[in-house]
Amino acid sequence: MGNTCKMGLVKLYNGPKPTVCKCGNWRMHFNNNSTQWIIWCAEVSCNRIAVNGSLVQLHEKGNAEIFVVPLCSFHEQETNVLDIGDAIPINTIILDCAKCKTH
């Protein structure tokens, strides 16, 4: 299982929330572990600032992995499928979160 993968179509995760690592919140977890610096909402048609790290899953059935992607406050409430294009979400299960800068 890799830490990242290109997704395209995702849906918001609606299950029990995973424990946040020492980053403190999901936005910081994304920033600390990503090679991308995303300021804008990852939804391709959106031009709002991404304020939160939101938990998402692949839209396809059968994949239970949970990922983090930066979304604006509007899209983090979306109930439909989101297109995040080339944004590369970060897996929530990073066993060695050594890149985390906050304690």
JOMO-V551372 format. One record per backbone hydrogen bond with DSSP energy under -0.5 kcal/mol. NH is the residue of the N-H (numbers start at 1). CO is the residue of the C=O. Records with the same first field share a line. If there is no record, write none. Layout:
NH=CO ; CO
//
This chain:
5=89
7=87
8=85
9=7
10=8 ; 82
11=57
13=55
24=21
29=25
30=26
31=27
32=28
33=29 ; 30
34=30
38=36
39=37
41=48
42=70
44=83
46=43
50=39
51=49 ; 71
52=71
54=52 ; 69
56=67
57=11
59=9
63=60
64=62
67=56
68=90
69=54
71=52
76=72
77=74
78=75
82=10
84=8 ; 82
87=84
89=5 ; 87
90=68
91=3
92=66
94=92
95=93
97=95
98=96
100=97
//
